Amino acid sequence: MKIKRYTAASMRSALDQVRAEQGPDAVILSSRRIPEGIEVVAAVDYDETLMNYARAQRPTAPQPPAPEAPVRTAVVRAAAMPAAATPAAAIPAAAIPAAAIPAPSAVKAAAAPVSPAPAASSATIALPAAEASALSKRSDNGVIAMRRDLQDMRQMLESSLANLGWKDRRVHDPLRVRVLEELSALDIAPDVATRLAELAPTSTRLRDPAHIPTALLAKHLPITADPTCTEGGIVAIVGPTGAGKTTTIAKLAARWAIQHGVESLAIISTDAYRIGAREQLSTYARILGVPMYAANSGKELAQVLDRLKQRRLVLIDTAGVGPRAQHLPEQLSLLRVGAAGARILLALPAPGEARALDEITLSFKPLAPVACVLTKIDEAGTLGAAMSTAIRHSLPIAYLCNGQRVPEDLHGAQQRRIWLVRMAMRLRARAPVQRDESYLARHFGRSEAHA
């Protein structure tokens, strides 16, 4: 085995030296940063068994056993076979005498046929138990350290390649790079930003292309004109606790009452979990002069809906359920059984974190929501996570809620598309999202580097 240390200014230069001198079969044993740049240790004709044994043979202070106590031994027995045919893996590396380790040049010669030496029916190799355990532990620690070094090496390589890819992209695709930068500054998720950037032109005749990123975002935001306040039907609002479902129900009910009157409207509550939930909705219903009903199971919900067949709009307020709540399946089943034909709207709190919003959307996917309501926009520090969730899951935005006023703070998303993007830009100006070069290279340089 040939081991050599290489020093270079960068990882790429060090790897080029290894490849040029030791060939493509070289194995990287370790790497570390030094004042001069990068130090890499590489080897050819690498044998992990021999390396483990070499680590185990580091000198240690001898500890002879007391004369009066018997020495405990670890015994390894090899099945009867010619000595030359015994597999190396059958004998622990710690039990092989130093003289028995063949030189690399002798490994090929060992493969030639030899006359088997006479051997007993079995062979016994004994080591003190404490020594065998210590050698085994050192060997394991060496393997773990080597794996850690290799993992660090891989991360360094990936980071270097990503930086190279991002720099190359800056030179050859500047317009799309600008889209990625601007969307990232709006807190748009990397996968969504990449998808939108791919839709951008590679060049433009516009004197000022600064509006291209936000124009792409506005154009590809999934927006829908929800018919709840115009055509009616059976509509259920679902979502996690505290998402603003009850307030949204009140706003929709008030909007309908203003346009069509209260005679054709009814409200149902299925929230038997949150203390005071029905009282809050009952207060809204009493102010509007709208009847409110309660249902605690799918069967009860179906019965109530059957009695309200003559109402043009029935709004169902559901219990707030988190993605990991144990009673989530129960709540999903309640709607599937009791209101199979209902139109489902998912309440998404705009201040929510990207991962939380994604988890919420996936947890309510079995109900097949037709659209979402972005709530609490007035409390959000950024709208990038909410817009990214809508784009990623192709979940149209039906309504925007930016306050507690009923019904003034409920807006149809179709009329507020540009307003939503501008609000995201205002929030960015108020509290910029930090996205440095390392972030951009890590998320947008890999595909270019690996292509």
Residue pairs with C-beta under 8 A, 6 or more apart in sequence:
1 43
1 44
1 45
1 46
1 47
1 50
1 51
1 104
2 22
2 43
2 44
2 45
2 104
3 29
3 41
3 42
3 43
4 21
4 22
4 41
4 42
4 43
5 39
5 40
5 41
6 14
6 17
6 18
6 39
6 40
6 41
6 42
7 14
7 34
7 36
7 37
7 38
7 39
7 40
8 14
8 16
8 17
8 37
8 38
8 40
9 36
9 37
9 38
10 37
10 38
10 160
11 31
11 38
11 40
11 156
11 157
11 160
12 160
12 164
13 37
13 38
14 31
14 37
14 38
14 39
14 40
15 40
15 157
18 26
18 28
18 40
18 42
19 26
22 42
22 43
22 44
23 44
25 44
26 42
26 43
26 44
27 42
27 43
27 44
27 46
28 40
28 41
28 42
28 149
28 150
28 153
29 41
29 42
29 43
29 46
29 146
29 149
30 40
30 41
30 146
30 149
30 153
31 38
31 39
31 40
31 41
31 149
31 152
31 153
31 156
32 38
32 39
33 39
45 104
45 107
48 143
49 88
49 89
49 93
50 93
50 101
51 142
51 146
52 93
52 139
52 142
52 143
53 93
53 94
53 96
53 101
53 139
55 138
55 139
55 142
56 93
56 94
56 135
56 138
56 139
57 98
58 138
60 134
63 130
65 71
65 128
71 128
72 128
72 129
72 130
73 126
73 127
73 128
73 129
74 126
74 127
74 128
74 129
74 132
74 133
75 124
75 125
75 126
76 91
76 92
76 95
76 124
76 125
76 126
77 122
77 123
77 124
78 86
78 90
78 91
78 122
78 123
78 125
79 90
79 122
80 119
80 120
80 121
80 122
80 123
81 119
82 116
82 117
82 119
83 116
83 117
83 119
84 110
84 114
84 116
84 117
85 116
91 125
92 132
92 135
92 136
93 135
93 139
94 127
94 131
94 132
94 135
94 136
94 139
95 125
95 127
95 132
102 110
127 135
158 446
159 441
159 442
161 445
161 446
161 449
161 450
162 441
162 442
162 445
162 446
162 449
163 441
163 445
164 445
164 449
165 441
165 445
165 446
165 447
165 448
165 449
165 450
165 451
166 437
166 440
166 441
166 444
166 445
166 448
166 449
167 441
167 445
168 448
168 449
169 176
169 177
169 444
169 445
169 448
170 177
173 202
175 200
175 201
175 202
175 203
175 204
175 209
175 212
176 197
176 198
176 200
176 202
177 444
178 209
178 210
178 212
178 213
179 193
179 196
179 197
179 200
179 212
179 213
179 216
180 193
180 194
180 197
180 440
180 444
181 213
181 435
181 440
182 210
182 213
182 214
183 192
183 193
183 196
183 197
183 213
183 216
183 217
184 190
184 193
184 433
184 435
184 439
184 440
184 443
185 428
185 432
185 433
185 435
186 214
186 217
186 382
186 383
186 384
186 424
186 425
186 428
186 433
187 354
187 382
187 383
187 384
187 385
187 388
187 428
187 433
188 196
188 217
188 384
188 387
188 388
189 354
189 384
189 385
189 388
189 392
190 443
190 444
191 392
192 387
192 388
192 391
192 392
193 444
194 443
194 444
194 447
195 391
196 213
196 216
196 217
196 220
196 391
197 216
199 216
199 220
200 212
200 213
200 216
201 212
204 212
206 212
214 421
214 425
217 387
217 421
217 424
218 417
218 418
218 420
218 421
220 391
221 387
221 390
221 391
221 397
221 417
221 420
221 421
222 390
222 391
222 394
222 395
222 396
222 397
223 396
223 397
223 413
223 414
223 417
224 370
224 371
224 396
224 397
224 398
224 413
224 414
225 398
225 412
225 414
226 345
226 370
226 371
226 398
226 399
226 412
227 233
228 235
228 252
228 256
228 313
228 343
228 345
228 398
229 252
229 255
229 256
229 259
230 259
232 256
232 260
232 264
232 312
232 313
233 312
233 313
233 314
233 342
233 343
234 305
234 314
234 316
234 339
234 341
234 342
234 343
235 252
235 313
235 314
235 315
235 316
235 342
235 343
235 344
235 345
236 315
236 316
236 318
236 335
236 339
236 342
236 343
236 344
236 345
237 245
237 248
237 249
237 315
237 316
237 317
237 318
237 345
237 346
237 347
237 373
238 245
238 318
238 321
238 331
238 335
238 344
238 345
238 346
238 347
238 364
238 367
238 369
239 245
239 318
239 320
239 321
239 346
239 347
239 348
239 349
239 360
239 364
240 320
240 321
240 322
240 323
240 347
240 349
240 360
241 274
241 320
241 321
241 322
242 320
242 349
243 320
243 347
243 348
243 349
243 375
243 376
244 347
244 349
244 373
244 375
244 376
244 401
245 317
245 318
245 320
245 347
246 271
246 277
246 280
246 281
246 284
246 317
247 375
247 401
247 404
247 406
248 345
248 347
248 373
248 375
248 399
248 401
248 410
249 267
249 281
249 284
249 315
249 317
250 281
250 284
250 288
250 406
250 407
251 401
251 406
251 407
251 409
251 410
252 315
252 407
252 410
253 265
253 267
253 284
253 285
253 288
253 290
253 315
254 288
254 406
254 407
255 407
255 410
256 264
256 265
256 313
257 265
257 288
257 289
257 290
258 407
260 312
260 313
262 288
262 289
262 290
264 311
264 312
264 313
265 288
265 290
265 311
265 312
265 313
265 314
265 315
266 290
266 291
266 292
266 293
266 308
266 311
266 313
266 314
266 315
267 281
267 284
267 285
267 290
267 291
267 292
267 293
267 314
267 315
267 316
267 317
268 292
268 293
268 294
268 295
268 301
268 304
268 305
268 308
268 314
268 315
268 316
268 317
269 277
269 278
269 281
269 282
269 292
269 293
269 294
269 295
269 316
269 317
270 294
270 295
270 296
270 301
270 316
270 317
270 318
270 319
270 331
270 334
270 335
270 338
271 277
271 278
271 281
271 317
271 318
271 319
271 320
272 278
272 294
272 296
272 319
273 319
273 320
273 327
274 319
274 320
277 317
277 319
278 292
278 294
281 292
281 317
282 292
284 406
285 291
285 292
293 304
293 308
295 301
295 303
295 304
295 338
297 334
297 338
298 333
298 334
298 335
298 336
298 337
298 338
299 337
299 338
300 338
301 316
301 334
301 335
301 337
301 338
301 339
302 337
302 338
302 339
305 314
305 338
305 339
308 314
316 335
316 339
316 342
318 331
318 334
318 335
319 327
319 331
321 327
321 328
321 331
321 363
322 328
322 363
323 359
323 360
323 362
323 363
328 363
332 364
332 366
332 367
335 342
335 344
335 367
336 366
336 367
343 370
344 364
344 367
344 368
344 369
344 370
345 369
345 370
345 371
345 372
345 373
345 398
345 399
346 360
346 361
346 364
346 369
346 371
346 372
346 373
346 395
347 372
347 373
347 375
348 357
348 360
348 361
348 372
348 373
348 374
348 375
348 386
348 389
348 390
349 357
349 375
349 376
350 374
350 375
350 376
350 377
350 379
350 380
350 383
350 386
351 376
351 379
351 380
351 381
352 360
352 385
352 386
353 385
354 384
354 385
354 388
354 389
357 385
357 386
357 389
358 389
358 392
358 393
361 372
361 389
361 393
361 395
362 393
365 393
369 395
370 396
370 398
371 395
371 396
371 397
371 398
372 390
372 395
372 396
372 397
372 398
373 397
373 398
373 399
373 400
373 401
374 383
374 386
374 390
374 397
374 399
374 400
374 401
374 413
374 420
375 401
376 401
376 402
377 383
377 400
377 401
377 402
377 423
378 402
378 403
378 409
380 386
380 427
381 427
381 431
382 424
382 427
382 428
382 431
382 433
383 420
383 423
383 424
383 427
384 424
384 433
387 420
387 424
389 395
390 396
390 397
396 413
397 413
397 420
398 412
398 413
399 410
399 411
399 412
399 413
400 410
400 411
400 412
400 413
400 416
400 419
400 420
401 409
401 410
401 411
402 409
402 411
403 409
411 419
413 420
